[in-house]
Every structure is written in C-alpha cells, then in structure tokens.
Amino acid sequence: GSLCCSGESKSMHAFSLPLSVVSQTIQPDYGYGASGSPPVIPPNSVLKFDVELLDSHPKPKDKWEMNVGEKLEGANAEKERGNEAFKKGGYAEAAAAYREGLDFFSFSENWTDEEREQQKRLELPLRLNLATCCNRLGEFSEAIEQTTKALEMDPESSKGWYRRGVARMAVGQLDEARHDFVQAAKLDPKNVEIRRELEKCKKKIEEVRAKEKSAFGNIFKKVDLYTGKSALLSPCASSSVVSVRAEKQGVRNVSKCPKVYMDIKVGDNAPKRVVFALYNDTVPKTAENFRALCTGTG
C-alpha cells in the first residue's frame, strides 16, 4: 500500500511501503532539489529514511456500499456524536453530525418494512435534533424544513410542532406559529415551555393587530386629497364609492364611470368593500392602471 502522512512535504510521493519497516533513499530530484531546506538540509542532498508502520486502518466504506445494518449503525454513531457536541454547546458541530447521520438513509429504496421502522426510530430524532440546532444558529428555514419532514413521519410529535412553531415565530409567520404551538400544547398539555411560547406568540399577534388597526383603522374615513373635505363614506355601509379626482374637476354622472372595488379587512373585523369610480374621461391612463391594479390584469 501507499504511505499516508500528515504535512505537506513534496517528497512524500516517493514512498512506497510494501513492508512494516522499510528504508528509503530519496534522490535530490524527488527531495528538496537544488534549493535544499536551509539550514538543516543542504542543496542537492540525498535523503535516507527508515520508516516503520505502527498501525493501519482499512478505508471506510462509502455509504452506498454498506448493508442496512452498517447504515443504521453509522447513523446512530453520528446521532451520538451530535448529542455530545450539543451538550457542550457546539451547535454547528452537532448539526453537521446530524446531517451526516441523515445522509446514511440516502440509499434505502429496497429496505424491508422492519428495516424502515428502525430507520424511522433513528431518522425522527436526527431531524428534530437538527431543527433544534438550526433554531439556535438562526437557520430558521432549515428548521422549518426538518420539522415539517419530521411531522410527516410522526404527526403526533409535540416536539416537531413546538420546534417548527419556534422557527415560524422567529421569521414572523405568527399565525402559523400559533397553530403549531396549539397542536404541541394539545399533545403535551403539561409542558410549561410550550405554553410560554404560545402566550408569547399570542402577544406578538395582538401587537401586530394593534399596529395594523392604528395604520389602517381610518381607511373608511377618507379625505379628498384636493378639497380637504371628508369623502362621503358611511362607516356602517358595506359598500362605498370613492371619487378618484385629478387636476380637472367637473360635473359628471358617477354611475356611468367604470368601477373597481377592494375588500379590505382590518384586524378581526368583517371585511368591508370600497368601490372606486374611475374618471377615465379625465385621466384615462391613470384610470386604466388603477383598474389593472385592482383586477390583477394588464
């Protein structure tokens, strides 16, 4: 076999190791050449080495070469390695180990039902643990991906619902996060951590709703941009007409103008419809652009 050594010496390729102990003579062309390695090795030096093989290891199998037992053993070893790293706070190292463990299941198309059951018992914690690491590392998209796959395997996993909820809340998917926390709480009603995150999520939703109401609460009390007077909108009406005015103002029959509408919902209130009359006789291009915006055409 060939001798594998650490370091970057260019002379290493000159070795061949047929026995456990070997002497090698290296000519300058295969050693340090005319430049040598001052001050230890002069130029054009002939090098003589006595090498003893202390230990050797067979080359590990590629995953596709392994049988089912070897794959399961390898995946479990990576899970344990990841767990040890996680306990020490090495979340990136732990995540790498969990990903490596999952990679053992890349070639499992022809597994029996019993073997797949063993795979599931390993794959589920690998995905859930990886999701935890991703949440700690701020890699929320992957956390959502891993927990979603875990929940496809086991919809009754409270950890899966909870950890996906944490990731979703972190990226602002508050309604989805609340749904996940509720599912987790149903499966594990005594879990204080789940309840705490659920309440935190509900509070965030309330804050967002309050901001929305503050920002859009007066949308049904429009003021004409040109006259400064309030538009004729009834807050109780289910449908209103807003005149879109341009530079020229004239008397026209609004009922004959083309119209579009928007259904607008503020917070938990029922949607209200706002109907816009378009003055296409005055600003045809603007009216057409607004029509296309409302209808999603053009």
N, C-alpha and C positions, 0 to 999 in steps of 0.2 A: 504494500500500500504506500501512499504518499504521506510525508510528514507534514502535519499541520501545526504551525507555530504562530504565536501572537507576535505583534510587532510588524514593522514594515520593511524589513531588510530585503533588498533586491536579490540577495544571494540565496534566499530560501528555495527558489525554484530548482536549485542544483541538487537538492537532496532527493534520494530515493531510499526507502527504508525496508529492505527485504527481511531483516532480522531484528531481534530485540536490542542488539548492540551493534553499532556499525561505526567505522572510521571513514571519513570522507576528506578528500583533498580537492580543494576548490582553486582552480586557476584564476589569475587576475581578471581575465575577461568575464568570468562569472561571479567574481567577488567585488572588490572595491576599485579595480582597474587602476589606471594611471594616477588618479587623484588620491587614492588611499582614503584613510579616515584618521587624519591627524588629531591628536599626537600619538594615538595608540597604534594605528596600522599605517606603515609607510606605503608609498606608491608602489604599484605592481607587485604587491605581496601575494604569495601563495598561501592560502588558508588551509589549516588542517583541523578537523573537528572530530571528536569522539562523542557519539550520540547514543544515549540509552533510552529505550522505550520503557516508561514506567507504567503506563496504563493505556487502554484504548477502549473506545465505545463504538458500537455499530451505528451507522447513520440512521436516524429516526425515519420511520415510515411516513410517507405522505398520507394525508387523511384519506384520500381515495383508495389507497392500498390497504387500509385497515379493515378488519372484520368488525361486526357490530359490537362485540364485547370490548374491543380496543377503543372504539369511538366513545362508547359510554364511559369507559374508564378515563379516557383523556378529557372528556367534557367535565366529569366530576372533579378531576385534578385541577382544572382551570377554575372551577367554581370555588374550590377550597382556597386556591391561591388568591383569587379575588377577594374572598371573605377576609383573609389575613391582611391584605393590603387595606381593605376598607376599615378594619378595626384600628389601623394605625393612621387613618386619615388620608391615605393615598388614594383618593377617588379616581384620579386619572389612570393610575396603575390598575386599580380594581376594575375599572370599566374596560380596559384593554384585555384583562383576563377573562371577563365575562363575554366579551365579543369573540375571543378566541375559543371559548367553550361552545358558543353557539355555532361556530364555524364547523364543528365536528358533525353537525347534523345536515350539512350541505349535500351529502351523498347518502340519502336514506330512503330512496324511492322504493326499494324492494324489501323493506323491513316487514316483519310479521306484526300482527296486532299486539302481541305481548311485548315485542321489542319497541313498538311505538308507544306503548304505555310507559315503559321505562324511560323512553326519550322525553315524554311529556313531564314526568316527575323531575327530570333534570332541567328541561328547557324552560319551564314556567318560572322557577326561582332565578334562573340566569337572566331572563328578560326583566323580571321585577327588580332584581338587584341592579341590573344595568340602568333601569329607569331611575332608581334612587340616586345612583352616581351622576347621571345626566342632570337631574334636578339640582344636585349640589354644585355641579360645574356650570350651571346656567345653560345647558344644552337641552332646552325645553322641547324643541321639535322632535328630537330623537326620543326623549322621554315619552312624549305622546305616542310616537310610533311603536315603541316597545310595549307600553302598557296596553295599547289597542290590540296588538298581536296576542298579548297575554290573556286579555279578556275574551278574545275569540277562542282561546283554548279552554278557559275556565271563567264563564260569566259570573260565577259565584265568588270570585276573588275580591274580597273587600280591599286588599292591598292594591290590586290593579286599579279599581275605581278611585281609591284615595290618591294614589300617586299620579294618576292621569289628571285628577282634579287639581292637584298642586301645580302641575305643569301648565294646565289650561289657565288657571288663575294668574300665573306669572306672565302669560302672554296676553292677558286681557280678555280671554274668552270666558267672561264671568258667568253667563247663563249656562254654558256647557259645563263649567267647573261646578256650579251649584248642583246641577243634575248628577254629576259624578259623586260629589260628596254625599248627596241624599242617598244614592244607591249604596255607597260604602256604609253609611250610618244604618241603613236597613239591615245590612248583612252583619254588622258588628255594632249594635246599638250602645254597648257599654264603653266603646273606645272614646276616651276623652279627647285625644288628638284629632280624630275625625270631626267630632262635634265642634271643637275650637276652630278648625279651618272652615267648617261650614258657616259658622257665625261670622267669621272674618269675611268670607265671600259674600254673604248676605249684606253685610255693612257696606262693602265696596259697591255692590249693585245699587243700594239706596243712595250712596253718594253720587254715582253716575246718573241715576234718575233725577236727583235734585238738580244737578248741573244742566241736564237736558231741559228740565222744566223751566229753569231760570233763563236758559238761552233761547228756548222756542215757545215759552208759555204765552207770549203776546202775539203769536203769529196770526191769530184771528182778530187782532185789533190793528189792522193795517192803517198806515198813514199815507196819504197820497204824497208821493215824493215831490210833486210840483206845486201843489196848493198848500201843503202842510196841514190839511184838514183830514180828519178821520174818514176812512172809506166806509161805505155803508155795509158793514158786516155785522150780522147778529151772532153773538156768541152761542146762542141756543140753536141756530139754524144748522141743518145738516148739509146745506149746500149754499154757497155764496158766490157772488160774481165780483171779480176784481178787475177794474179797468186798467189796462196797461197803456199809459199815456206816453207820448213822445213830445217833440218840440211843439208841434201844432196841436191845438185843442179845438175841437169843433163839435157841432151837434150832429149826432148820428144815432141810428137805431141799433142799439147794442144787441138786440135779439137777432139781428141779421149777420152779426160778426161771427166768424169761426171761433169755436171754443175748445179748450182743453181743460183737464182737471187733474188735481193731485189729491190723493187720500193721505192725510197727514195724521200720524199718531204721536201723541206726547205722553210719555210715561205709560201708566196703566189705563189711561183714559181711552174711551172708544174713539176710533178714527173719525175725523171729520173731512168732508170733501170741500175743496176750494176750486171753483170754476173760474177760469181766466178767459175773458173776451179779448180776442186779438185784433188790433186795429191794422189789418193788412192793407187798408186803403191809404194809410199814412206812412207806416214803416213796414213794408211787405217783407223785406229780408229779415228784419228782427222778428217779425211775427212768425215767419216760416222756421227760423232757427229755434224759437221757443217751442213751437209745435213739435218739431223733431225731438227736442229735448224731453218733452213730456210723454211723447208716444214711443220713444226709443227707435224711431225710424229716421231715414235720411242719411 
